[in-house]
Amino acid sequence: MHEVERRLPDVLPRLRRFAHGLTRSPADADDLVQAAAERMLRARDQWQVGSNFEAWAYRILRNLWIDTTRATRRRDAPLAPEEQGLAVGMDGGAESRVELSYLMRALARLPDEQREAVALVMIEGLSYADAAGVLDIPMGTLTSRLVRGRQALLAMMEA
């Protein structure tokens, strides 16, 4: 069994959370994760042992999302209404569901660049260096997107 095949199942839940943050839809997130997994398996020989597997997986998923978004915009069709799937992954009480619902709506209103940065660092727990690598941007750019994204989220949550 190839190392990619062995490690892929462990990263799928994190990829799904990231995909949900990008797509704002559980169905679209599942489709995106499936496409990313297929691409990773096809490109398994391109991953280098010793490199960061999760960063490689996140980058593949993000690149697929960008491709999908561009194709969708060309067709002028939305991916999915933002109201779908706001309760994905919630198992707490009603109060925590309400708070998470507000947070997910606020996250969905962020510009794509800020939402990606916030999802990778604050939700997925990637280091700044790894997140900057996934997004293929300088560390300073990631930091400024995070600052602006956090400030916007706090303002929306306080409102």
N, C-alpha and C positions, 0 to 999 in steps of 0.2 A: 504494500500500500504506500502510495506517495505521501510525503509529509503534508502537502496541501489537503489531501483527502482526510488525513488523520486530524488535522487542526480545524478544518472548516466547521464541523458541528459545534465546537465550543464558541465560535465567534458569531454564529447566526443570531442568537438573541440580541446581542449588542448591535449588529447590523440592522436588525429589524427596528430597534428603537431609533437609531439614527435615520433610517429610511422613513419612519413615521414622522419624525421631526422635519424632514425635507418635504415629503409629499403631502402631509396633513391628512392622510387617508390610510386607514388600515389595509384596505384592499390594494391600493396602489403601492403601499409599503411592501406587502407580501410579494407582489409582482416584481418590484424592483430588487428585492432580496433574492428571489428565485433567479432572475436574470444575472445578477452579480455572481451568485454561486455557480451558475453554468459557465460564466465567463472565467471565473477563477479556475474551475476544473479544466476548461479548454486550454488555459494559459498556465497550467501548473508548472511547466518547465521554465517559465519566465521568472518565477519567484526564486530568490536566492536564499538558500539555507543560511541562517545567521542574521538575516535582515528582519525588520519588524513586520511580522505576518499581519497583525491587526491593521497597521497603517496601510499596508498593501491592499488589504480587503476593503478598508474604508475608501481608499482612493478609487478602486474599481467601482464600488457602489456609487460614489459621488460622480464619477465621470459618466456612468450610465444615466444617472439622474439628470445631469446637464444635457446629455444627448436627448433624453426623453422630453425635457422641458423645451428645448429648442424646437424639436419636431412638433410638439403640441402648440407652441406659440405660432408656428408657421401655419398650422391648421386652424388657429383661433379657437381651439377647444380647451376648456379648463380641464385640469387633471381630475378634480373632484371637489364638491363643495366642502368648505372648511369645517362645517358642522358635523360631518361624518366621523365617527370614531374617536371623539374626544375622551371617551372613558376607557380606552385601551389600556390594559395592564393594571387597572385599579382594583385593589382588593381590600381597601381600608373602609372606614366608616363613611357615612354620608358627608361629614365635614371635610374629610380629606379628598373625597371625590369632587366636591365643589371647588376646593382650592386648586386641585390639579386641573380641573376644567378651565378655570380662569387663567391659570398659567399657560396651558396649551393654546388657548385663544390668543393670549398676549404674544406668545412665541410665534404663532402663525402670522401675526401682523407685522413682525419684524421684516426688514428687507432680507432677501436671500442670503447675502454675504454675512450679515450679523447672525441670522438664524443658524447658518452652518457652523459658525465659530462657537456660538453658545451651545449648540447641541453637542459638538465634539468635546469641548472642554468641560462645560458645566454638567451635562447629562451623561456623556459617555466616559468622562474622567481622563481623557487623553492629556498628555503633557502639552504645554504650549508648543514645544519643538515638534512633537508628533502631529499635532493638529495643523500647524503651519505646513508641514510636509504633505499631509493629506490634501490640503487646500492649494498646495503649490504657491504659497505666498510667503513673503518675508515675515519674520517674527514680529516686527514692529507693526505691520499691517494687521496681523492677527490680534495683537494686543489692542490696537485702536478699535477694531471691530467688536472685540469683547467688551471694552469699556462702553462704547456707544450702545451695544445690545443690552448690557446689564442696566444701564441708566434708563433706557427705553422700557425695559421690562418692569423695573421698579416704579416708574412713573405710571405705567398702565395698571399695575397691581394696586397702587395707592388710589387710583381714580375710581 
